[in-house]
Amino acid sequence: MYGAQLIQALRSHVETGISAVAAGPGRDSPPQSSPPHSQFDFFGAGGERMRAAGCDIVVDAKDLAVVGITEIFSHLPKILGLYQDLIQAAEDRRPALAIVIDSPAFNWRVARQMRKRGIPVVYYVCPQFWAWRQGRVKLLRKYVNKALVIFPFEEKFYRDRGVDATFVGHPLADLPMPDSSREAYAAQYSLDPLKPWITLMPGSRVKEVRMNLFTMVHAARLLGGDYEYLLPIAPTLTPEFLRKTLDEDKPGDDRARRQEIKLVRESLPALRLSRAAIVASGTATVEAALMETPFVMVYRVSPLTYALGKPRVKVPHYAMVNLIAGKEVVPELVQQKFTAENVAAEMSKILPDGAARVTMISGLKSVRGKLKKPEAGCAHDHTPEHADSIQPADRAAEIILEVLR
């Protein structure tokens, strides 16, 4: 989604065409001028939304969707091959600029190849080096011309460490609230409009879903049949995979008592129309916050990955919502604490009307406000009137065009 938004914003800003690469490297060559009002050319790594936005996809993002320290080792040969494909495409096409987006393990190497060729690099949606492996900030200093960060506390963190960083706002923050009516949505997915709905979001990668979904389903069974349960299909997953995972036999799983889980197409309408949600750590927690939907954050990785990673974590919270707020707004159930019983207990606090629910919604609204726009005094800020209207992708596009100039 981030790449597609940025491509659209750049196209709307450009007056002359300059070849560019999204998430890829290039060769040392000057920008190629094009006739006035022509468009950028984009190629690189991405998904269906970037393809629809006009990016020539050399590497499909699904093939890079690996999670966990130990899990990535078995995928290294494939990832290396994809990396080489992208490098070769850049050798052939000679881009004027590289925009790398998220995926630090892959993209800092792409950035390094770009800088070797004298090509400027913009990093959009920067790595979360503030959370762990802070020493890797030196990679941004060395290989990146400009860092565009999407969380308000990141600008100071990176600038204090010598990185030219600017907070542009979160790409999701200015999305309008979904306008789907409850009745129409219920009819579309055979839901009972009279029951409260609960959205389950186990992650966007196969490994994450396998680690998280079963416990979510077990929690749904404990919460009972007074609710409808929705499972949005992430763009990196297929309905067939999710159905198969839901149908798998698990030790101790009483299939006769399992609650029915309805697959739905988009996460934002599901979250907005739900009473509450159970959300795996990641971008989905930001989506839930922006929809102002109370939720419980959960996460699990392999025991070895957790053992290797936990000592390196440098932040007081796992949930991005809590980091932005500077306090615990939503409960965090990670690793051993992530049990069906604990999830059901926390959900039981926020499903009914009451102080716990009101307090959480208030905290989520505050987080939404902090994600929308840079505060006065941030680098590259605008006048208050302009700041209210400009969108994060447009801020990013303006800065990228300055780098090109």
Helices and strands as residue ranges (DSSP letters): H 2-13, E 21-22, E 42-46, H 48-52, E 55-60, G 61-64, G 71-75, H 76-93, E 98-101, H 104-116, E 121-124, G 134-136, H 137-143, E 146-149, H 154-160, E 165-167, H 182-189, E 197-201, H 206-223, E 228-232, H 239-247, G 255-257, E 261-264, H 267-273, E 276-280, H 283-290, E 295-299, H 303-309, G 310-312, H 320-325, E 332-334, G 335-337, H 340-350, H 355-372, H 384-389, H 392-404
